Amino acid sequence: MPNADSGRDLPVAEREAQRVAEQEALRKVRRLTDDLEKEQRERRKLQKWGLLAAVIALLVLVYAFVSVYVKGTTAPPAQRIEVPAKIVLPQK
């Protein structure tokens, strides 16, 4: 009783056709995996740049809030006022 899975009982043309179909299927699968890997690389690259942009924006906001807070809470430096020892009034 011949085994249907073995290639021995198939004619040469059918074996060749089956081999060509298998190779084409493997090429399609390889193309699909290449496309998926490319999409994953692009997604990782986009996520990296997005994260970098978010960090920079956060740093700018923190700097702005801190600078506004510090500017509002610190008083300007005291200025020295000189008072003359004798006040001279102008003549009328």
C-alpha positions, 0 to 999 in steps of 0.5 A: 500500500503506497504512502500518499505523503511520499514523493515516490508515487507521484509523477515527476511533473506533479513533484516539480509543480509541488516543489515550485508551489512550495518555493513560491509559498516560502518566498511569500512568507519570507516577504511577509516576514521582511515587511513585518520586520521593517514595520517593527523597525520603523515603529521602534524608530518612531517611538524613540524619536517620539519619546525624545521629543516628549522628554525635551518638551517636559524639560522645557516646561519644567524649566519654564515653571521653575524660572517663573516660580523663582522669579516670583519668589525672589526679591530684587537685591537691596539697594543702598540709599545714601542719606546726606548728613545735612539737608540744604533747602533751596532759597525761594 
